[in-house]
Amino acid sequence: MSACCSWKDVFQYKTNRVTQIYSMSYGTIKWIFHVLVFSYISFALVFDKLYQQKEPVISSVHTKVKGIAEVKEEIMENGVKKVVPSIFDSADYTFPLQGNSFFVMTNFLKTEGQERGLCPEYPTRATRCSSDKGCKKGRMDPQGKGVQTGRCVVYKGDVKTCEVSAWCPIEEAEDAPRPALLNSAENFTVLIKNNVHFPGHNYTTRNILQDLNITCTFHKTKNPQCPIFQLGNIFQDTGDNFSDVAIQGGIMGIEIYWDCNLDTWFHHCRPKYSFRRLDDKTTNESLYPGYNFRYAKYYKENSVEKRTLIKVFGIRFDILVFGTGGKFDIIQLVVYIGSTLSYFGLASLFIDFLIDTYSSKCCRSQIYPCCKCCECCAVNEYYYEKKCESIVEPKPVLKYVSFVDESYIRMVDEQLLGRSLQYIIGEEVPSFPAL
């Protein structure tokens, strides 16, 4: 008994049979497809730099805000309101933040002379009362300013509220001043220092050029590489009005995009700046519009600790740095070329589809077929017969077997005729007498 396979079968090579068709129309279609595919592959290779090994940028940011503002504040002196001008510099209106952000104050509300003691809560729906029963000792409302003592006291006029232990007098819920007190902040400038690093390519650079003119101001077309930005111009680029945003504050994004080509023959690595408003512009529909927070300045007066509570409105600037650095890599080039070679097979698929379609019986089954259509179908049918070999699944065939010593014949399956007839039973069929 021979083996089902041998060691010689290991060294066999099988390939597909190719049918070469000489046709002007199909040859033209093939080359049109190949030119389109080659053009797309070449364009994507060069334009998207798919021959490069790319990695994301790692960066650090440092900012400095410059500018002077004059603010006219109202103060009480001997029971009389006076307007006193105050000068604000960068130490007054800028606040350090974590991460790549900085904050510029544009408006504020002050509650001066607060000290620890007992005083009526600011009247709200939850703090109004008519008697001590409406107040609970020890209650701490998250929206309140202190701990209730259980007493209901007069706040102002006929209005009564629960007494609290807190910093007194309690801060009043006032609207932000209009126009903003530091409306001149739109003339402030900010210097952004951005250092970037691509560890995979061992490359480091920054956004400040060696020959930087420190008096420059960023402009999209006239001076796109200047890292000094005027706050008012940033809002103009986004279509917003600085004076309107300055009243209640907001959040602005400064985007720095690095698209670096680190190849020596076409080296380019400079940032592109853009701006985007990040907070909700529809302040009328927003539950808590703008951007604000509170901080306090503490001092002592006659050995009593006091503070000035300041509710600050302003603009938070978030600096968003992103981008990639790319450098030529032979492996990336080989992988890209190998992955795109299959696109050239689209021409073969389309031509095979045309041959299969126009060689079918439906192509020539029209009631009034034109000569040109018939000729096309005939040619494609010829191509189809040369390209494809039709094989029909074998079906069992019945054979009639007759023996000289039997008065009947047997009907057997043709697939069983390979065996000896003496072992085949078959189906008995009566024989008819000869005429």
NUTI-411829 format. One record per residue (C-alpha): x, z, y; residue in three letters. Coordinates in steps of 0.2 Angstrom, whole numbers, padded with zeros to 4 digits, always signed. Layout:
<lumzas>
XZYala/...
</lumzas>
This chain:
<lumzas>
+0000+0000+0000met/+0007-0006+0017ser/+0009+0006+0031ala/-0003+0005+0046cys/+0011+0004+0058cys/+0030+0002+0058ser/+0045+0006+0069trp/+0045-0012+0075lys/+0028-0009+0084asp/+0036+0002+0096val/+0046-0012+0104phe/+0031-0024+0106gln/+0026-0029+0124tyr/+0008-0035+0128lys/+0003-0044+0143thr/-0013-0052+0150asn/-0015-0071+0149arg/-0016-0079+0166val/-0026-0095+0170thr/-0019-0105+0185gln/-0032-0115+0194ile/-0027-0129+0206tyr/-0040-0129+0219ser/-0039-0132+0238met/-0054-0121+0242ser/-0049-0106+0231tyr/-0031-0107+0236gly/-0036-0106+0254thr/-0047-0091+0251ile/-0032-0083+0242lys/-0020-0085+0257trp/-0033-0080+0270ile/-0035-0063+0260phe/-0016-0061+0258his/-0013-0064+0277val/-0026-0052+0282leu/-0020-0039+0270val/-0002-0041+0275phe/-0007-0040+0294ser/-0016-0024+0291tyr/-0002-0016+0281ile/+0011-0021+0293ser/+0001-0015+0309phe/-0003+0001+0301ala/+0015+0003+0295leu/+0022+0001+0313val/+0008+0008+0324phe/+0005+0024+0314asp/+0023+0025+0309lys/+0019+0027+0290leu/+0037+0025+0286tyr/+0041+0042+0293gln/+0041+0060+0286gln/+0030+0070+0298lys/+0028+0089+0301glu/+0018+0099+0314pro/+0026+0107+0329val/+0031+0125+0331ile/+0030+0131+0349ser/+0031+0145+0362ser/+0024+0146+0379val/+0028+0155+0395his/+0018+0154+0411thr/+0021+0159+0429lys/+0007+0159+0442val/+0010+0158+0461lys/-0001+0159+0476gly/-0007+0171+0490ile/-0025+0174+0494ala/-0033+0184+0508glu/-0049+0194+0504val/-0061+0202+0516lys/-0068+0218+0508glu/-0081+0229+0514glu/-0077+0248+0514ile/-0086+0264+0520met/-0077+0274+0533glu/-0086+0289+0541asn/-0102+0282+0535gly/-0100+0265+0543val/-0096+0249+0534lys/-0081+0240+0539lys/-0073+0223+0534val/-0055+0225+0530val/-0044+0210+0526pro/-0033+0212+0510ser/-0019+0201+0504ile/-0018+0197+0485phe/-0003+0191+0477asp/+0001+0186+0458ser/+0003+0204+0454ala/-0015+0208+0459asp/-0025+0193+0452tyr/-0015+0189+0436thr/-0017+0199+0420phe/-0006+0198+0404pro/-0015+0192+0389leu/-0009+0190+0371gln/-0005+0173+0364gly/-0004+0157+0374asn/-0016+0162+0388ser/-0016+0169+0405phe/-0030+0175+0417phe/-0033+0172+0435val/-0045+0184+0445met/-0057+0174+0456thr/-0070+0187+0460asn/-0073+0206+0458phe/-0085+0221+0461leu/-0078+0238+0465lys/-0086+0256+0461thr/-0074+0267+0471glu/-0072+0286+0471gly/-0078+0289+0453gln/-0075+0307+0445glu/-0080+0315+0430arg/-0096+0325+0432gly/-0115+0324+0430leu/-0126+0311+0438cys/-0142+0301+0435pro/-0140+0285+0424glu/-0142+0268+0432tyr/-0161+0264+0430pro/-0165+0252+0415thr/-0179+0251+0403arg/-0170+0263+0391ala/-0165+0276+0404thr/-0180+0278+0415arg/-0190+0294+0413cys/-0204+0304+0420ser/-0200+0321+0412ser/-0186+0330+0402asp/-0196+0324+0386lys/-0190+0306+0389gly/-0172+0312+0388cys/-0163+0318+0373lys/-0147+0329+0374lys/-0132+0321+0366gly/-0139+0304+0365arg/-0126+0290+0368met/-0134+0273+0372asp/-0121+0259+0369pro/-0128+0250+0384gln/-0127+0266+0395gly/-0113+0274+0404lys/-0112+0292+0397gly/-0119+0306+0386val/-0137+0312+0391gln/-0139+0330+0395thr/-0158+0331+0391gly/-0163+0332+0409arg/-0173+0319+0419cys/-0167+0319+0438val/-0171+0308+0453val/-0160+0293+0455tyr/-0166+0286+0471lys/-0183+0288+0480gly/-0197+0289+0467asp/-0186+0282+0453val/-0181+0295+0439lys/-0168+0292+0426thr/-0159+0303+0412cys/-0145+0313+0418glu/-0128+0309+0410val/-0111+0316+0409ser/-0100+0302+0414ala/-0089+0295+0428trp/-0099+0297+0444cys/-0106+0288+0453pro/-0112+0276+0440ile/-0108+0258+0442glu/-0123+0248+0448glu/-0128+0231+0440ala/-0124+0219+0454glu/-0123+0200+0454asp/-0106+0193+0458ala/-0102+0189+0476pro/-0106+0172+0482arg/-0095+0163+0487pro/-0081+0170+0476ala/-0070+0182+0485leu/-0054+0173+0479leu/-0061+0156+0481asn/-0044+0150+0488ser/-0037+0153+0470ala/-0040+0134+0468glu/-0024+0131+0478asn/-0013+0142+0466phe/-0001+0134+0455thr/+0005+0138+0437val/+0022+0133+0429leu/+0021+0131+0410ile/+0036+0132+0400lys/+0034+0125+0383asn/+0048+0125+0370asn/+0045+0116+0353val/+0054+0115+0337his/+0053+0104+0321phe/+0062+0114+0308pro/+0062+0100+0295gly/+0071+0088+0306his/+0082+0102+0315asn/+0076+0096+0332tyr/+0072+0107+0347thr/+0066+0102+0365thr/+0056+0108+0379arg/+0044+0101+0392asn/+0055+0104+0407ile/+0067+0090+0411leu/+0085+0093+0417gln/+0082+0085+0434asp/+0065+0093+0438leu/+0059+0094+0456asn/+0052+0111+0458ile/+0041+0105+0472thr/+0032+0093+0461cys/+0013+0094+0456thr/+0006+0087+0440phe/-0003+0071+0442his/-0010+0060+0427lys/-0002+0044+0434thr/+0010+0048+0448lys/+0019+0063+0440asn/+0013+0065+0422pro/+0028+0075+0416gln/+0028+0088+0430cys/+0024+0105+0422pro/+0017+0113+0438ile/-0002+0112+0439phe/-0013+0116+0453gln/-0029+0126+0447leu/-0041+0116+0457gly/-0034+0099+0451asn/-0036+0105+0433ile/-0055+0107+0436phe/-0056+0091+0445gln/-0050+0082+0429asp/-0063+0089+0419thr/-0077+0085+0431gly/-0080+0103+0436asp/-0081+0112+0453asn/-0068+0126+0454phe/-0079+0135+0467ser/-0094+0136+0456asp/-0084+0142+0441val/-0075+0155+0451ala/-0091+0165+0455ile/-0094+0171+0437gln/-0078+0165+0428gly/-0075+0153+0414gly/-0062+0147+0401ile/-0052+0132+0403met/-0041+0124+0389gly/-0024+0116+0394ile/-0019+0104+0379glu/-0001+0099+0377ile/+0001+0085+0364tyr/+0018+0081+0357trp/+0019+0064+0347asp/+0038+0063+0344cys/+0047+0049+0337asn/+0064+0056+0331leu/+0072+0040+0325asp/+0088+0036+0334thr/+0084+0018+0337trp/+0067+0022+0346phe/+0068+0041+0351his/+0054+0047+0361his/+0048+0065+0363cys/+0039+0070+0379arg/+0022+0080+0380pro/+0005+0073+0386lys/-0006+0085+0396tyr/-0025+0085+0395ser/-0038+0098+0400phe/-0055+0104+0392arg/-0068+0116+0398arg/-0070+0128+0383leu/-0084+0140+0389asp/-0103+0136+0390asp/-0106+0126+0406lys/-0125+0130+0406thr/-0124+0147+0414thr/-0143+0147+0416asn/-0146+0146+0398glu/-0132+0157+0392ser/-0135+0175+0388leu/-0118+0181+0395tyr/-0112+0168+0407pro/-0094+0166+0413gly/-0080+0177+0409tyr/-0077+0195+0415asn/-0070+0212+0410phe/-0068+0229+0418arg/-0052+0240+0421tyr/-0049+0255+0432ala/-0036+0261+0444lys/-0033+0280+0443tyr/-0027+0292+0456tyr/-0029+0310+0462lys/-0037+0317+0477glu/-0036+0336+0481asn/-0030+0339+0463ser/-0046+0330+0456val/-0043+0315+0445glu/-0053+0300+0452lys/-0053+0281+0448arg/-0059+0265+0456thr/-0068+0254+0443leu/-0066+0236+0445ile/-0077+0222+0437lys/-0066+0207+0437val/-0073+0189+0436phe/-0060+0175+0433gly/-0054+0160+0423ile/-0045+0162+0407arg/-0033+0147+0403phe/-0029+0144+0385asp/-0014+0133+0382ile/-0016+0123+0366leu/+0000+0115+0359val/-0001+0103+0344phe/+0007+0087+0338gly/+0019+0080+0325thr/+0037+0075+0324gly/+0042+0060+0313gly/+0058+0053+0306lys/+0062+0038+0295phe/+0061+0043+0276asp/+0064+0030+0262ile/+0053+0039+0250ile/+0038+0038+0262gln/+0041+0020+0265leu/+0041+0016+0246val/+0026+0027+0243val/+0016+0018+0256tyr/+0021+0000+0250ile/+0017+0005+0232gly/+0000+0011+0237ser/-0005-0004+0247thr/+0001-0017+0234leu/-0016-0016+0226ser/-0025-0023+0241tyr/-0018-0040+0237phe/-0029-0040+0222gly/-0045-0041+0233leu/-0042-0060+0234ala/-0043-0061+0215ser/-0058-0050+0214leu/-0067-0061+0227phe/-0063-0078+0219ile/-0068-0071+0201asp/-0084-0066+0209phe/-0087-0084+0216leu/-0083-0092+0199ile/-0094-0080+0189asp/-0108-0082+0201thr/-0108-0101+0203tyr/-0105-0104+0185ser/-0121-0095+0179ser/-0136-0104+0173lys/-0146-0098+0188cys/-0135-0109+0199cys/-0142-0125+0192arg/-0159-0119+0188ser/-0166-0124+0205gln/-0181-0136+0206ile/-0173-0149+0217tyr/-0154-0145+0216pro/-0143-0155+0228cys/-0129-0165+0221cys/-0116-0155+0230lys/-0123-0139+0222cys/-0123-0147+0205cys/-0105-0153+0207glu/-0100-0135+0213cys/-0108-0127+0198cys/-0101-0139+0186ala/-0083-0136+0192val/-0085-0117+0192asn/-0092-0118+0175glu/-0077-0128+0169tyr/-0066-0114+0177tyr/-0076-0101+0169tyr/-0074-0108+0152glu/-0055-0110+0154lys/-0054-0092+0160lys/-0066-0083+0149cys/-0068-0084+0130glu/-0086-0080+0124ser/-0086-0070+0108ile/-0102-0066+0099val/-0104-0050+0088glu/-0104-0055+0070pro/-0121-0052+0061lys/-0125-0050+0043pro/-0130-0067+0034val/-0140-0067+0018leu/-0134-0078+0004lys/-0143-0083-0012tyr/-0134-0081-0028val/-0140-0088-0045ser/-0134-0084-0063phe/-0137-0096-0077val/-0142-0083-0089asp/-0156-0076-0077glu/-0173-0083-0073ser/-0172-0077-0055tyr/-0160-0078-0040ile/-0152-0064-0030arg/-0152-0062-0011met/-0136-0053-0006val/-0127-0049+0011asp/-0113-0061+0015glu/-0102-0046+0019gln/-0103-0040+0001leu/-0097-0056-0006leu/-0079-0051-0005gly/-0083-0040-0020arg/-0085-0045-0038ser/-0103-0052-0041leu/-0105-0042-0057gln/-0106-0027-0046tyr/-0118-0033-0033ile/-0136-0029-0037ile/-0145-0038-0022gly/-0163-0041-0021glu/-0172-0051-0035glu/-0181-0067-0029val/-0192-0076-0041pro/-0186-0094-0044ser/-0197-0109-0043phe/-0198-0122-0057pro/-0190-0138-0053ala/-0202-0152-0049leu/
</lumzas>
